[in-house]
């Protein structure tokens, strides 16, 4: 399996590992794995669309992958989720329709990144199992939705905008 | 630090208004929120949906939760609140067992 698929499976494993009261360590690592699953999926898709997925292009994909920042990706996703694309973009492409699948994926990415931050740094607000499982269900749904729209030009634009957001929104 | 754009009491008034429009199932015991600054440094709101019933080992079905999240997103947009909404789903039993998770 791919790294992103393995991370998603790991997240579910950790979230359901404890029979009774779940340990915070397992819930927090599940949230982190869920976030990184989506983070790596989007990078895999973006670099693959740029270079293709053939094995002999792997070096190019991996080199480019390092250029994706968490902050830029989350800022882009917030904008796509809210439908508030900057005028620098709408002036060029018009009022870009944002299908529900991409809006949902963008919302999930922003949410998972924030919850990953909480999982690692905010000990004041513990996670519950329902909360974590609902995040994983949301992740499953948006990954499925992404498969339906991933080849659309606007979906490709979304992928390319993720690492370039700071420049694009000026 | 960037100030938040919505007051806690305003947010909770809005949530109280949207609550009757939310799906009857799964039954919601409580709905509350508060503004905060998220990890990107942006104004945000964290909304907690507390369900009266427990879910099975697999957790809640997202198709039941999505309409609730969408309704919360929509009402905040309609009220001109641009703070990003982070919606979390918990159960009454979980909060009773771990009040810090409130």
Interface residues (C-beta under 8 A of the other chain):
Chain A: X15 X16 X21 X71 X74 X75 X78 X81 X82 X84 X104 X107 X110 X111 X113 X114 X115 X117 X118 X124 X125 X126 X127 X128 X129 X130 X131 X132 X133 X134 X136 X137 X138 X140 X141
Chain B: X38 X39 X40 X42 X44 X51 X54 X55 X57 X58 X59 X60 X61 X62 X63 X65 X66 X69 X73 X77 X82 X84 X86 X87 X88 X89 X90 X91 X94 X95 X97 X98 X100 X101
